[in-house]
Amino acid sequence: MPRATIGAPAPATPSNASATARAAPRGRTIEGELVAKSTSSEPSRFTLGDRVFHLKFGNGNITGIEGNKLTIEFDRAGQKRVLDGFVERV
């Protein structure tokens, strides 16, 4: 049975050797489309100051609107940006 030396580097294994090989090169630009962009051509059904509820973040007040993206100051979770489809008016 082989003995391990304390403080010696771990031998290369397929799991840790390939992780280094998979690392993305720095300085590279990935072209693509932003997934969570405002896609709605109609204005949001919410207005500034509306009180809303989100399943994860709880209750909050809308402080900003950009298309279908809302900036909300939640009572316990702080400020978050969420799509208007994930909140309901309370």
DSSP file (Angstrom, degrees, kcal/mol; ACC not computed):
  #  RESIDUE AA STRUCTURE BP1 BP2  ACC     N-H-->O    O-->H-N    N-H-->O    O-->H-N    TCO  KAPPA ALPHA  PHI   PSI    X-CA   Y-CA   Z-CA
    1    1 A M              0   0    0      0, 0.0     2,-0.1     0, 0.0     0, 0.0   0.000 360.0 360.0 360.0 130.4    0.0    0.0    0.0
    2    2 A P        -     0   0    0      0, 0.0     2,-0.4     0, 0.0     0, 0.0  -0.373 360.0-132.9 -70.1 148.1    1.5    3.4   -1.0
    3    3 A R        -     0   0    0     -2,-0.1     2,-0.4     2,-0.0     0, 0.0  -0.821  10.2-136.8-103.5 140.8    2.2    5.9    1.8
    4    4 A A        -     0   0    0     -2,-0.4     2,-0.5     6,-0.0     6,-0.0  -0.767  13.6-138.8 -94.0 140.7    1.1    9.5    1.7
    5    5 A T    >   -     0   0    0     -2,-0.4     3,-1.7     4,-0.1     2,-0.2  -0.861  23.2-116.6 -99.5 130.5    3.6   12.2    2.8
    6    6 A I  T 3  S+     0   0    0     -2,-0.5    -1,-0.0     1,-0.3     0, 0.0  -0.462 100.4  16.5 -66.8 131.6    2.1   15.0    4.9
    7    7 A G  T 3  S+     0   0    0      1,-0.3    -1,-0.3    -2,-0.2     3,-0.1   0.313  94.9 126.3  88.9  -8.4    2.5   18.3    3.1
    8    8 A A    <   -     0   0    0     -3,-1.7    -1,-0.3     1,-0.1     2,-0.0  -0.572  69.7-100.8 -80.8 147.0    3.2   16.7   -0.3
    9    9 A P        -     0   0    0      0, 0.0    -4,-0.1     0, 0.0    -1,-0.1  -0.337  42.8-100.6 -65.6 148.4    1.0   17.8   -3.2
   10   10 A A        -     0   0    0      1,-0.1     3,-0.1    -3,-0.1    -6,-0.0  -0.417  42.5-104.4 -67.4 142.2   -1.8   15.4   -4.1
   11   11 A P        -     0   0    0      0, 0.0     2,-0.2     0, 0.0    -1,-0.1  -0.348  44.3 -93.0 -66.0 150.6   -1.0   13.2   -7.1
   12   12 A A        -     0   0    0      4,-0.1     3,-0.0    -3,-0.1     0, 0.0  -0.461  50.1-179.2 -67.3 128.9   -2.8   14.2  -10.3
   13   13 A T     >  -     0   0    0     -2,-0.2     4,-2.6    -3,-0.1     5,-0.4  -0.855  42.4-105.6-122.6 161.6   -6.0   12.4  -10.7
   14   14 A P  H  > S+     0   0    0      0, 0.0     4,-1.4     0, 0.0     5,-0.1   0.850 118.2  52.9 -56.6 -33.3   -8.5   12.6  -13.6
   15   15 A S  H  > S+     0   0    0      1,-0.2     4,-0.7     2,-0.2    -3,-0.1   0.930 118.4  31.2 -72.3 -44.0  -10.9   14.7  -11.4
   16   16 A N  H  > S+     0   0    0      2,-0.2     4,-0.9     1,-0.2    -1,-0.2   0.750 117.4  56.0 -87.9 -21.2   -8.4   17.4  -10.3
   17   17 A A  H  X S+     0   0    0     -4,-2.6     4,-1.3     1,-0.2     3,-0.2   0.888 107.9  47.9 -73.7 -39.0   -6.3   17.4  -13.4
   18   18 A S  H  X S+     0   0    0     -4,-1.4     4,-1.8    -5,-0.4    -1,-0.2   0.779 101.2  65.1 -75.3 -24.6   -9.2   18.1  -15.8
   19   19 A A  H  X S+     0   0    0     -4,-0.7     4,-0.6     1,-0.2    -1,-0.2   0.898 104.2  46.4 -62.9 -39.6  -10.5   20.9  -13.6
   20   20 A T  H >< S+     0   0    0     -4,-0.9     3,-0.7    -3,-0.2    -1,-0.2   0.887 111.5  51.6 -68.1 -38.8   -7.4   22.9  -14.4
   21   21 A A  H 3< S+     0   0    0     -4,-1.3    -2,-0.2     1,-0.2    -1,-0.2   0.789 107.0  54.3 -69.4 -27.2   -7.7   22.1  -18.1
   22   22 A R  H 3< S+     0   0    0     -4,-1.8    -1,-0.2     2,-0.1    -2,-0.2   0.603  78.0 119.2 -83.4 -11.1  -11.3   23.3  -18.2
   23   23 A A  S << S-     0   0    0     -3,-0.7     3,-0.1    -4,-0.6    -3,-0.0  -0.297  70.0-116.2 -59.4 134.7  -10.6   26.7  -16.8
   24   24 A A        -     0   0    0      1,-0.1    -1,-0.1     4,-0.0    -2,-0.1  -0.482  30.5-108.0 -73.2 139.6  -11.6   29.5  -19.2
   25   25 A P    >   -     0   0    0      0, 0.0     3,-0.7     0, 0.0     2,-0.1  -0.387  37.4-113.1 -64.9 145.1   -8.8   31.6  -20.5
   26   26 A R  T 3  S+     0   0    0      1,-0.2     3,-0.1    -2,-0.1    -3,-0.0  -0.428  94.0  32.0 -77.8 153.9   -8.8   35.2  -19.2
   27   27 A G  T 3  S+     0   0    0      1,-0.3     2,-0.4    -2,-0.1    -1,-0.2   0.599  84.0 135.4  80.4  10.9   -9.5   38.2  -21.4
   28   28 A R    <   -     0   0    0     -3,-0.7     2,-0.5    -4,-0.0    -1,-0.3  -0.766  46.0-144.3 -96.6 138.3  -11.9   36.3  -23.6
   29   29 A T        -     0   0    0     -2,-0.4     2,-0.6    -3,-0.1    -3,-0.0  -0.872   7.2-150.0-102.2 130.9  -15.2   37.9  -24.7
   30   30 A I        -     0   0    0     -2,-0.5     2,-0.2     2,-0.0    -2,-0.0  -0.890  12.2-144.8-102.1 120.9  -18.2   35.6  -25.1
   31   31 A E        +     0   0    0     -2,-0.6     2,-0.3     2,-0.0    -2,-0.0  -0.596  44.9 105.5 -82.1 143.3  -20.7   36.8  -27.7
   32   32 A G        -     0   0    0     -2,-0.2     2,-0.4     2,-0.0    -2,-0.0  -0.964  64.7 -72.0 168.9-178.7  -24.3   36.2  -27.0
   33   33 A E        -     0   0    0     -2,-0.3     2,-0.4     4,-0.0    -2,-0.0  -0.821  44.8-112.0-103.2 138.9  -27.7   37.7  -26.0
   34   34 A L    >   -     0   0    0     -2,-0.4     3,-0.8     1,-0.2    -1,-0.0  -0.550  26.0-154.1 -67.5 124.0  -28.5   38.8  -22.5
   35   35 A V  T 3  S+     0   0    0     -2,-0.4    -1,-0.2     1,-0.2    -2,-0.0   0.896  85.8  45.2 -72.5 -41.7  -31.1   36.4  -21.2
   36   36 A A  T 3  S+     0   0    0      2,-0.1    -1,-0.2     3,-0.0    -2,-0.1  -0.012  81.8 135.0 -96.6  31.0  -32.9   38.6  -18.6
   37   37 A K  S <  S-     0   0    0     -3,-0.8     2,-0.7     1,-0.1    30,-0.0  -0.301  71.9 -86.3 -74.1 164.3  -33.2   41.7  -20.7
   38   38 A S        +     0   0    0      1,-0.2    -1,-0.1    31,-0.0    29,-0.1  -0.605  54.1 166.6 -71.0 112.2  -36.4   43.7  -20.9
   39   39 A T        +     0   0    0     -2,-0.7     2,-0.4    -3,-0.1    -1,-0.2   0.536  39.2 103.3-106.1  -9.5  -38.3   41.9  -23.6
   40   40 A S        -     0   0    0      1,-0.2     4,-0.1     2,-0.1    28,-0.1  -0.599  50.3-164.9 -80.1 129.2  -41.7   43.4  -23.1
   41   41 A S  S    S+     0   0    0     -2,-0.4    -1,-0.2     2,-0.1    26,-0.1   0.679  73.8  72.5 -84.0 -18.1  -42.7   46.1  -25.6
   42   42 A E  S    S-     0   0    0      1,-0.1     3,-0.1    26,-0.0    -2,-0.1  -0.679  95.6 -98.8 -94.9 152.1  -45.6   47.2  -23.3
   43   43 A P        -     0   0    0      0, 0.0    -1,-0.1     0, 0.0    25,-0.1  -0.245  47.9 -88.8 -66.4 157.3  -45.0   49.1  -20.1
   44   44 A S        -     0   0    0     23,-0.5    24,-0.1     1,-0.1    23,-0.1  -0.301  25.8-130.0 -63.3 148.2  -45.0   47.3  -16.8
   45   45 A R  S    S+     0   0    0     -3,-0.1     2,-0.2    23,-0.0    -1,-0.1   0.509  87.5  81.2 -77.0  -3.9  -48.4   46.9  -15.0
   46   46 A F        -     0   0    0      4,-0.0     2,-0.3    43,-0.0    -2,-0.1  -0.637  65.2-155.2-100.3 159.2  -46.7   48.2  -11.8
   47   47 A T    >   -     0   0    0     -2,-0.2     3,-2.1     1,-0.0    15,-0.2  -0.887  37.1 -76.2-128.3 162.4  -45.9   51.8  -10.9
   48   48 A L  T 3  S+     0   0    0     -2,-0.3    15,-0.2     1,-0.3     3,-0.1  -0.297 117.8  24.4 -56.6 136.7  -43.3   53.4   -8.6
   49   49 A G  T 3  S+     0   0    0     13,-2.5    -1,-0.3     1,-0.3    14,-0.1   0.278  84.5 145.3  91.4 -11.0  -44.2   53.0   -4.9
   50   50 A D    <   -     0   0    0     -3,-2.1    12,-2.3    11,-0.1     2,-0.5  -0.310  49.6-127.6 -60.9 143.3  -46.4   49.9   -5.4
   51   51 A R  E     +A   61   0A   0     10,-0.2    39,-2.4    -3,-0.1     2,-0.3  -0.833  38.1 176.6 -92.2 126.9  -46.2   47.4   -2.6
   52   52 A V  E     -AB  60  89A   0      8,-2.8     8,-2.1    -2,-0.5     2,-0.4  -0.837  24.6-136.8-131.5 165.7  -45.4   43.9   -4.0
   53   53 A F  E     -AB  59  88A   0     35,-2.4    35,-1.8    -2,-0.3     2,-0.4  -0.988  12.5-170.5-126.7 135.2  -44.8   40.3   -2.7
   54   54 A H  E  >  -AB  58  87A   0      4,-2.2     4,-2.4    -2,-0.4    33,-0.1  -0.973  27.3-129.6-121.9 138.2  -42.1   37.9   -4.0
   55   55 A L  T  4 S+     0   0    0     31,-0.5    -1,-0.1    -2,-0.4     4,-0.1   0.858 105.8  28.0 -57.2 -39.3  -42.0   34.3   -2.9
   56   56 A K  T  4 S+     0   0    0      2,-0.1    -1,-0.2     1,-0.1    -3,-0.0   0.870 129.5  36.3 -90.5 -40.5  -38.4   34.3   -1.8
   57   57 A F  T  4 S-     0   0    0      1,-0.3    19,-0.5    20,-0.0    20,-0.5   0.613  93.6-148.3 -94.3 -14.2  -37.8   37.9   -0.8
   58   58 A G  E  <  -A   54   0A   0     -4,-2.4    -4,-2.2    18,-0.1    -1,-0.3  -0.544  49.4  -3.5  85.9-148.6  -41.1   38.8    0.8
   59   59 A N  E     +A   53   0A   0     -6,-0.2    16,-2.6    -2,-0.2    17,-0.4  -0.522  69.4 148.1 -86.0 148.6  -42.8   42.2    0.7
   60   60 A G  E     -AC  52  74A   0     -8,-2.1    -8,-2.8    14,-0.3     2,-0.4  -0.978  40.8-106.7-165.5 174.2  -41.2   45.3   -0.7
   61   61 A N  E     -AC  51  73A   0     12,-1.9    12,-2.7    -2,-0.3     2,-0.4  -0.932  33.6-117.5-115.0 136.6  -41.8   48.6   -2.5
   62   62 A I  E     + C   0  72A   0    -12,-2.3   -13,-2.5    -2,-0.4    10,-0.3  -0.582  35.0 169.6 -73.5 125.2  -40.9   49.3   -6.1
   63   63 A T  E     +     0   0A   0      8,-3.2     2,-0.3    -2,-0.4     9,-0.2   0.510  64.1  19.0-113.0 -10.6  -38.3   52.0   -6.4
   64   64 A G  E     - C   0  71A   0      7,-1.5     7,-2.9   -17,-0.1     2,-0.4  -0.983  56.3-160.7-159.9 148.9  -37.4   51.7  -10.1
   65   65 A I  E     + C   0  70A   0     -2,-0.3     2,-0.3     5,-0.2     5,-0.2  -0.996  11.6 170.6-135.8 129.2  -38.9   50.4  -13.3
   66   66 A E  E >  S- C   0  69A   0      3,-2.9     3,-2.2    -2,-0.4     2,-0.4  -0.836  70.3 -59.5-137.3  97.3  -37.0   49.6  -16.6
   67   67 A G  T 3  S-     0   0    0     -2,-0.3   -23,-0.5     1,-0.3   -26,-0.1  -0.529 119.9 -19.5  65.0-121.3  -39.2   47.7  -19.0
   68   68 A N  T 3  S+     0   0    0     -2,-0.4    16,-3.0   -25,-0.1     2,-0.5   0.269 119.0  98.9-101.5  11.6  -40.3   44.6  -17.3
   69   69 A K  E <   -CD  66  83A   0     -3,-2.2    -3,-2.9    14,-0.2     2,-0.4  -0.861  57.2-162.3 -99.9 130.4  -37.5   44.7  -14.7
   70   70 A L  E     -CD  65  82A   0     12,-3.5    12,-2.4    -2,-0.5     2,-0.6  -0.896  15.1-146.0-113.1 139.1  -38.3   46.2  -11.3
   71   71 A T  E     -CD  64  81A   0     -7,-2.9    -8,-3.2    -2,-0.4    -7,-1.5  -0.927  29.6-174.6 -98.6 122.5  -36.0   47.5   -8.7
   72   72 A I  E     -CD  62  80A   0      8,-3.1     8,-2.5    -2,-0.6     2,-0.9  -0.964  27.2-145.9-126.4 134.3  -37.5   46.7   -5.3
   73   73 A E  E     -CD  61  79A   0    -12,-2.7   -12,-1.9    -2,-0.4     6,-0.2  -0.855  28.7-156.0 -95.2 102.0  -36.5   47.6   -1.8
   74   74 A F  E  >  -CD  60  78A   0      4,-2.7     4,-1.0    -2,-0.9   -14,-0.3  -0.528  19.2-125.5 -82.5 148.2  -37.5   44.5    0.1
   75   75 A D  T  4 S+     0   0    0    -16,-2.6    -1,-0.1    -2,-0.2   -15,-0.1   0.881 104.2   9.5 -59.1 -42.0  -38.3   44.8    3.9
   76   76 A R  T  4 S+     0   0    0    -19,-0.5    -1,-0.2   -17,-0.4   -18,-0.1   0.663 128.9  51.6-114.1 -22.3  -35.8   42.0    4.8
   77   77 A A  T  4 S-     0   0    0    -20,-0.5    -2,-0.1     1,-0.3     2,-0.1   0.483  93.7-137.0 -99.5  -3.3  -33.8   41.2    1.7
   78   78 A G  E  <  -D   74   0A   0     -4,-1.0    -4,-2.7   -21,-0.1     2,-0.4  -0.402  54.9 -13.6  80.9-161.2  -32.7   44.7    0.7
   79   79 A Q  E     +D   73   0A   0     -6,-0.2     2,-0.3    -2,-0.1    -6,-0.2  -0.634  69.4 166.4 -84.7 131.8  -32.7   46.0   -2.8
   80   80 A K  E     -D   72   0A   0     -8,-2.5    -8,-3.1    -2,-0.4     2,-0.5  -0.948  32.4-132.8-138.8 157.1  -33.1   43.5   -5.7
   81   81 A R  E     +D   71   0A   0     -2,-0.3     2,-0.3   -10,-0.2   -10,-0.2  -0.973  36.5 165.6-112.2 123.6  -33.9   43.6   -9.4
   82   82 A V  E     -D   70   0A   0    -12,-2.4   -12,-3.5    -2,-0.5     2,-0.2  -0.943  40.6-103.0-135.7 155.5  -36.5   41.2  -10.5
   83   83 A L  E >   -D   69   0A   0     -2,-0.3     3,-2.1   -14,-0.2   -14,-0.2  -0.557  35.5-120.1 -75.5 143.8  -38.7   40.6  -13.5
   84   84 A D  G >  S+     0   0    0    -16,-3.0     3,-1.1     1,-0.3    -1,-0.1   0.697 107.5  69.8 -63.1 -19.1  -42.3   41.8  -13.0
   85   85 A G  G 3  S+     0   0    0    -17,-0.2    -1,-0.3     1,-0.2    -2,-0.0   0.632  93.0  59.4 -71.0 -13.2  -43.7   38.3  -13.6
   86   86 A F  G <  S+     0   0    0     -3,-2.1   -31,-0.5   -32,-0.0     2,-0.3   0.380 101.6  59.6 -97.7   3.3  -42.2   37.1  -10.3
   87   87 A V  E <   -B   54   0A   0     -3,-1.1     2,-0.3    -4,-0.2   -33,-0.2  -0.907  62.0-156.4-128.6 158.4  -44.1   39.6   -8.0
   88   88 A E  E     -B   53   0A   0    -35,-1.8   -35,-2.4    -2,-0.3     2,-0.2  -0.974  28.9-105.2-131.4 150.0  -47.7   40.3   -7.3
   89   89 A R  E      B   52   0A   0     -2,-0.3   -37,-0.3   -37,-0.2   -39,-0.0  -0.482 360.0 360.0 -72.3 138.8  -49.3   43.5   -6.0
   90   90 A V              0   0    0    -39,-2.4   -38,-0.2    -2,-0.2    -1,-0.1   0.379 360.0 360.0-115.9 360.0  -50.4   43.3   -2.3
